[in-house]
């Protein structure tokens, strides 16, 4: 039993070393809370899919640009701070601010009643109107939305506006999506009949497609954008002061003219071709760079999952009941809950509970490693159980130490039997790695989504991403077959 525990301790040590390696060398963001960062650095949270407020021009660089970005840099410079920008889904911005992951949020965010209960806002720095955007020529007023599907961005001020419309107009079904580009794509494919989009954001989509029409929602006034900060933040008044200065000296107007275009005339509008890869060709390098992130993520997750899975498998065959109970409970939890739920809990709850800012990359590695370990443990346990018990009994009768028996006799045979199942698990992990895009990790999928938002085309970048994943999976498949042939030579 002591030797058995030593073997498990060895595997556990390897797991810990893998975790340290992932944290120290492969993390893509600093692992310190916003509060603990250098006092001359400000961390800004945004959602870079909301042109012209914040977006990435993927044909030129990986840098987030836009109206909010210029304003934030100007304010940070005036206050003597360095600016660090973090990209994430819009509905995760306030939780990130609340947990200390970011110091402030600029994302075209409107200070409504619900948000003011959670965070403080500065003065409004830009006002805009809300539009109903549609392809349906019969929708010309709010009343025409009766029986229609109305799309809005999740967690946005437009979502509140849709609720008001639903109360006024019968049978309006509100559809929620994470990003504005998703809404426009749903309009194009007629999954929704109309969408509520801010005028400054909608104008470029209208210019890109003459079939899209828009009208202003009446009686809504101007929806203003403001900076969100933690409750009681000392920065609120400082930001207000800088916003006032920018309004007085004309700097704010300069940025408005730079980023907010006047709508083009009807004859300048254009319709995109059904399929045109040339539009996204200049952004191909941007997508391909995500392969590096994906490969690093998958490699570390596989190692962590295999080591931890091996440890759990040994626990499951242990004669110590508490170890078996723990391993079974672990497997039950991670196999019985959605992977994306586990990812969001680790990413958002860790800073909230521990004041430790876990990076998107490390959160993904831990989630996929822990989740994969549950499945791998069952694969390894089954492989060990499939080895003839007589070999174990003979080894013990000959006085072979338990660790040597497992390492030199049992596990090699088990590994040969379970190799196809292991490779299948690794392939599944590679494909499912695209989920880390939801927490802002710049992998292949996230970059494809950004290209879609930048070019106003979605089919082409997603097809490119799909081809990249396919090549990676085929590579793993070929590797698995070669390993199987090599290990079967001794049979």
N, C-alpha and C positions, 0 to 999 in steps of 0.2 A: 504493500500500500504506500509506503514511503517513497519507493521508486516510482510508482505511478504518479504521485504528487510532484516529484521532481521533474518528471517529463512534462506535466502540465505547466509547471512553473517556468520551464524553458520556453514553451510556446507563448506563455503570457508575456515574458520578457521581450520576445521578438515582436509581439503585437505593440507593446509600449514603444519600442524603438522605431517601429514603422510610423506610429503616430507622431513621434518627435520629428522624424524625417519629413513627414508631410507638412507639419507646422513650420518647421524651421527653414525648409528649402523650397517648398512648392506652393506655399500660400501666396495668393495673388494680391493680398491686401494686408496692411499692418494689423497685427493682432493686439491692439490696445483700444480701450474704450475712448470715445470722443472726449470724455472728461479728462482722461489721462494723457492726451496728446499734448504736444508742445503748445504752450499758451499763446503762441503767435500763429497758430494754424487753425483755420476754420474748416469744418467738414460740411459740405453742402449735399443734401439729398435731392435728387431730381428723377424724372422719368423721361429719358431721352428718345421719346417717340412722339413728340408734340411740337412739330415745327410750326411756326418759327421760334417758339419759346426755347426749346431745347431739342436737339437732334444731332445725328452724326452724318456728315457728308462722306459717305463710305468710299466715294470715288477718289477722295483726296487724302483722307487721314482717318485715324481712329479717335480723333479728338471730338468731344462733345462741344457743340457751338450753339449759338442762338441768342435771342433777346435776353432771357433770364441769365444766361451765362455771362454776357457782357456786363449786365447790371451787377451781378454778384462779384465779378472780378473788380469792377470799379469801386464798389463799396468796401470790399476787403482791402484793396490797395489804400484807400483813404483812411481806413482804420488801422492800417499797419499789420495786416494779417496775410499769411499765405493761404491760398484756397485749394482745397482738395474736393473733388467732385465725385459723388457716388451715384451710380445709375441703378434704379430698381423699378419694379412695377409701381404705378401710381397709388394703388390701394395699400402698399406697404410703407409709404412715406411717413405717415403720422406714427404708426407703430415704431418705425426706426427712430424717429425723433423722441418718442416717449421712452424708448429703451436706452437712449444715449448713443446710438450708433452714428447719428449725425447731429451737428450743432444747429442747423437751420435747414429749411426746405424752401426751394423756389422751383415751382413747376406749374406756373399759371394757375395757382390755387386760389380759390375764392373763399374768403372768411365768412362762412355761414354759422348759424347758431350752434349746430352740433360740433363743429370743429373748434369753435371758441371755448367750448367746455373742456376740451382736452389740451389745447395749445394756445399760445398768444400769437397775435398777428400785428404786423406793422400797419402803417397807413397803406392804402391802395396806391400802387405805383402805375397801374395801367387798367383802363376800363374797356370792356368789350360787350358786344351783344350776342345773344344766343340765336342760332339759326336752326330751322328745320331743313335738313338736306335730304333730297329724295330723287329717285328716277321716275317716279310715278307722276305723270302729267296731270292726273286727276286730284292730286294733293296740292291744294293751293292755300289752305287755311287750316287752323287747328281742328275745326269741325270735321274736315275731310279725313282725319285720322281714325274715325270711327271704324272699329273692326280691323284695324291695321296693327302691324308689329312695329314698335318704336324702339330704336336702339340707343343706348347711352353707355358711357364709360363708367365702369364700376368704381364707386367711391367718389364720383365727381359731383360738381354742382349741377350738372346736367341731369344726373339721376334724380335729384330733388325736383327739378323742373318737370321731369317726366311724370313723377307722382302727382304733381298738381294737374297736369294735363289729363291724367287718367281719371281724376276725380270729376273733371269737367266734361270729358267726352267718354261715352260708353264703349265698352269692349275694346279698349286699347290695351294691347299686351306689351309690357316693357321687357325688352331683351337687354341683358347686361354683358359687356365684354371688357377685357382687361385694358385694351389699348384702342386708341382712335383708328389706327390703320386696320384693326380687326373689324371695326364698325363699317368702314368704307368698303372693305372687301365683302362684308355681308350685304351691303347695299348693291354692290355690283352683281352678286350672285342671286339677288332677290330673296335672300333668307329673311331680310327685314324690309319693311316698306319705306322707312324713314329713320333718320338719326338726328339727335340734337348735338350740334358741334358749334364751338365758339367761332365767331366770324373771322378772326385773324388766322385761325388754324384751317378753317374750311376753304378759304379763298384759293389755296394752291390745289386742293382736290377739285374744286370747281373748274379751275383753269386747265387741269389735266384731262377732264372728261366733260364734253359739252352736253352729255345726257343727264348730268347731275344738275339739279335746280335747287334753289334755296329761297327761303323767305324768313324774315325776322319774326320771332315769337312776340306777339304784342303784350304790353303791360308787364314786361319783365324788368324794364329799366336796363341799366348797364351793370353787368357783372364785373366786379373788380378783382384784380390779382394782387396778392399781398404776400409778404414773407412770413412763413410760420416759424415760430421759435418755442422752446420749452416754456412752460408756465413760470413766470417770475424771472425770466432771463434778463440779465443786465444789458444784453445786446439789443433788446427791443428799442429802447430810446435812442441808442447810437445809430441803429439802422434808420429809424424815423428821421433823425437829424440829417443823415446823408441823402435820404430820398427827397427831403425838402430842399436841400442844396441843389440837387440835380434838377429839380423842377424849376428852381429860380435861375440857375445859370444856363439852362438850355441843354444840358447834357442828356437828360431823359428824352427830350424831343429828338435829339440826334439819333439815339438808339432806336426810337420808334420808327423814324423814317428809314433807318437802315434795314430793319427786319420785317416791317409790316408793309406788304406790297398792296398797291391799288389793284383791284380786280381788272383783268384784261377785258377787252371788248369781245363780243361774240365771235368775230371772225378770227381772233387770235387763239381761241380755245382749240384744243386738239383732242382727238380720241386716240387712245393707245391701241396698237395692233393686238390681235388676240394673243399671240405668243411672239415675243421679241427678246431673245437673249442678249442682243447687242446693248440693250439698255442697262443691263446689270453686269456686262462684261468688265467694265472698268472697276467694278467692286469685287471682282473675283478674288483678288489677293486678300482683301479684307475678310472674306469668308474663310479662305484657306488658312489664314493665320489662326483661326479657331481650332484647327486640327491639333495644334501644339497643346492648347489647354485641355482639349478632350482626351488626348493620349496620356498626358500627365495624370489627369483625373482618373481615368480608367485603370492605368497601371498601378497607382497607389491603392485604389479601392480594391483591386483584385488581390493584391498582396495582403492588405489588411483583412479582407473577407476570408481569404484562405487560411491565414494564421489563426484568426479568431474562430473560424469554423472548425479547424482542427482541434483547438482547445475545447470547444463545446462538444465535439464528437467524443473526445476522451472523457469528458464529464458524463456524457450520456451512458457510457459503458462502465463507468466507475461503480465500485461497490459501496461508495459513500452516498447515502440517500440524499442529503442536502444538495450535493453537486448535481445529481440527476434531476432533482426538482428545479433547481435554478436553470439548468440548460433547457429543460422542457418548457419552463415558463418563458424564458427568453425567446425561444423559437416560436412559441404560440403568439407572443405579442408582435414580433416583427413580421411574421407571416400573416397575421390576422388584421393588420391595419394598413391603410394605403401608404405607399411609398412617399407620395407627395406630402401627406400629412406629417410623416416622420421628418421630412426635409424642412418643412416650415416650422415645426416645433423646435428643431435644433437651431435653425438659423435665427428665428425671432425670439425664442424663449431664453436662449443662453445669455444674451446681454441683459435681459430683464431680470433673470434670477441670480446671475453671478457678477454682473457689471463687467463681463469680459466680452469684448467685441470679436466674435468669431467671423472670419472672412467667408465669403460665399464659397470659395474653393474648398476650404477646410470643412465647412458645414456639409458640402456635398460629399467629400471623401468619407467623413464619419458616417453620414446617413447611408450611403451605398455600401460601405464596408460592413457596417453593423447589420444592415438588411441582408446583404449577400451571405454573411456568416451564418444566418439562420438556415438558409437553404443548403449551403455547403456542408454544414454540420450533419444534416440528414443524409446527404450524399455520401459523406465519408463514413458515417456510422453504418449505413447500409453496406458499404464496401467492406468494412472491417468484419461485419457480421457474416458476409458471404464467404470469407476465407475459412477453410476447413478448420473446425475447432481442434482437430487432432494435432495440427501443427503447433497450436498454442500450448496444448497439454504436453506435447513432446518437448517443446522448448523449456517449459518450466521444470519438467522432469530431468532435463539435462543441466539444470542450474543456470540457464541463460538469464541474465538480468532482464527485468521487464522492459526497461527503456531500449535495450539492445534488441530484444525480441520485436518490439513494435517498429523500431527504426529499420532493422535489417531483414525482417522476415514478414511481418504482417502487413505493414503499410505499403511496401513495394508491390505486393500482390493486390492489395486493395486499390492502390492508385491505378494499376493497369485496368482493373475492372470498371472504375468510376471515371476514367479519363473522358469518355464521350459526354457523360453527364456534366462534368466539370467545365468542359469547353462550351457546352450549351449554356451553362450559367454565366460564363464570361462573355459570351456573345450577347446574351440578354442584358447583362449589365452595360455593355457598350451601347446598345440601342437605347436603353432607358436613361443613359447619361444625359440625354437631351432635356430631361426634366429640370436640370440645374439652371436652365435658362430663366425659369420663373423667379429665381432670386438674384438675377443679374449677372451670373457668371458668364464671361465672354467666350462661350464655347461655340461650336459650329451652328447650333440652332439659334442661339441668341443673335449671332452675327447675321444670319440669314433673315431673321425678323427685322433687324435694324436696316438692312439693305432694302427690304420691302417697304419699310416706312420712309426711307430716304428717296426711293425711286418711284414710289406709288405703284409698284408692281410686286406681286406676291408669289405667283406661280413659279416664275423663273428661279428666284433665289431658293425657294423651298425644294425645287427639283435638284438644284445643284447640291444643296445640303443632303438630300436623300442619296444622291450618287456617291457623295463622300462617305456617308455612313455605310453604304453598300460595299464599297471597296474595303473599308476597315473590317467589316464583318467577314467578307470573303477571305481576307488575309488571315483572320483568326481561324476560319474553317480549314484553310490549307495547312496552317500550322498544326492544328489539332490532328488532321489526318496523318501528317508526317510523324508526329509523336506516337500515334497509335501504331503505325507500321514499325517504327523503331522499337517500341516496347514489346511488340509481338514477335520479334525475331527470335527471342529465346524460348518461345513456346514449342 
